[in-house]
Amino acid sequence: MIVVDSNIIGYLFLSGERSSQMEQVYKKDPEWCAPLLWRSELRNVLALYLRREILTLPEAQQIMNEAVGLMAGQEYEVFSNEVPDLVSHSLCSAYDCEFVALARELRVPLITVDKQLLTQFPDIARSPTDYLAA
């Protein structure tokens, strides 16, 4: 089991240069977890793709449906008290700290490409490259 941030989920479903690596991460551990927040963050990315006409509405809806299917049963509510504590000890947003809080609660790594998370929380955050090499 691993916690993945919204970028990791997005890269798995949105074809691009990082998609192959995310498929490898998924093959290594297909039990992906995330705070419920991931849904809103992915919707925001899909909205951007729609506005830039990179995706059609049916494509965006399909991606969201597939992502929800992938994460079914692996979405968690994060304890609110933990997030402000993490924020107060880092430069990360409350949104990002939700992923850290969940990873700590579940005692599993957080897989992310977010450089600030990787720098601020080296005890729990791992890049996909480092995770795959381990």
C-alpha positions in Angstrom: 0.0 0.0 0.0 1.2 3.5 -0.9 -0.3 7.0 -0.7 -0.2 8.8 -4.0 -0.9 12.5 -4.6 -3.2 13.8 -7.3 -0.3 14.4 -9.7 0.6 10.7 -9.7 -3.1 9.7 -10.3 -3.3 12.3 -13.1 -0.1 11.1 -14.8 -1.4 7.6 -14.8 -4.5 8.6 -16.7 -3.3 11.6 -18.8 -1.0 10.4 -21.5 2.3 12.0 -21.3 6.0 11.6 -20.6 5.4 10.4 -17.1 2.6 7.9 -17.8 4.9 5.0 -18.3 6.6 5.5 -15.0 3.3 5.7 -13.2 2.3 2.5 -14.8 5.4 0.9 -13.3 4.6 2.4 -9.9 1.1 0.9 -10.2 2.6 -2.5 -11.2 4.9 -2.5 -8.2 2.0 -1.7 -5.8 -1.5 -1.4 -7.1 -3.0 -0.6 -3.7 -3.1 3.2 -4.1 -4.6 5.4 -1.3 -5.3 9.1 -1.1 -7.3 11.6 0.9 -10.7 12.5 -0.6 -9.2 15.8 -1.7 -7.6 14.0 -4.7 -10.9 14.0 -6.5 -11.2 17.8 -6.5 -7.6 18.3 -7.5 -7.9 15.9 -10.5 -11.2 17.6 -11.5 -9.3 20.9 -11.5 -6.6 19.5 -13.8 -9.2 18.0 -16.1 -11.0 21.4 -16.2 -7.7 23.0 -17.3 -7.3 20.4 -20.1 -10.9 21.0 -21.2 -10.4 24.8 -21.4 -7.2 24.3 -23.4 -9.1 21.9 -25.6 -6.6 19.1 -24.9 -9.5 16.8 -23.8 -13.1 16.7 -24.9 -15.8 16.6 -22.2 -16.5 12.8 -22.8 -12.7 12.1 -22.5 -12.5 14.1 -19.2 -15.5 12.3 -17.8 -14.1 9.0 -18.8 -10.7 9.7 -17.1 -12.5 10.9 -13.9 -14.7 7.7 -13.9 -11.7 5.5 -14.4 -9.7 7.2 -11.7 -12.6 7.0 -9.2 -12.8 3.3 -10.1 -9.1 2.8 -9.4 -9.3 4.6 -6.0 -12.6 3.0 -4.9 -12.3 1.9 -1.3 -8.9 3.5 -0.9 -10.0 7.1 -0.2 -9.7 8.5 3.3 -10.8 11.4 5.4 -7.8 13.0 7.0 -7.8 14.1 10.7 -7.9 17.9 10.7 -5.6 18.4 13.6 -2.7 16.8 11.9 -2.8 19.0 8.8 -2.2 22.4 10.6 0.6 20.8 12.6 2.3 19.7 9.3 1.7 23.1 7.7 3.3 24.9 10.7 6.5 22.8 10.3 6.8 23.2 6.5 6.3 25.4 3.6 3.7 23.1 2.0 0.0 23.9 1.5 -2.7 22.4 3.6 -3.8 20.5 0.5 -0.4 18.9 0.2 -0.1 18.2 3.9 -3.3 16.1 3.7 -1.4 13.5 1.7 1.5 13.6 4.2 -0.9 13.2 7.1 -2.5 10.2 5.4 0.8 8.5 4.6 1.9 9.0 8.2 -1.4 7.7 9.6 -1.2 4.6 7.4 2.6 4.3 7.9 3.3 4.0 4.2 5.3 6.1 1.7 3.8 9.0 -0.1 4.7 8.9 -3.8 4.9 12.3 -5.4 6.7 14.4 -7.9 6.1 17.5 -5.9 9.6 18.9 -5.1 8.5 20.8 -2.1 6.9 17.7 -0.5 10.0 15.7 -1.3 12.2 18.4 0.3 10.0 19.2 3.3 9.1 15.6 4.2 12.0 13.3 3.2 11.0 10.8 5.9 7.8 9.9 4.1 7.8 11.4 0.6 9.4 9.4 -2.2 9.8 10.3 -5.9 8.5 7.6 -8.3 12.1 7.1 -9.4 13.3 6.4 -5.9 10.3 4.3 -5.1 10.9 2.1 -8.2 14.6 1.8 -7.4 14.0 0.6 -3.9 
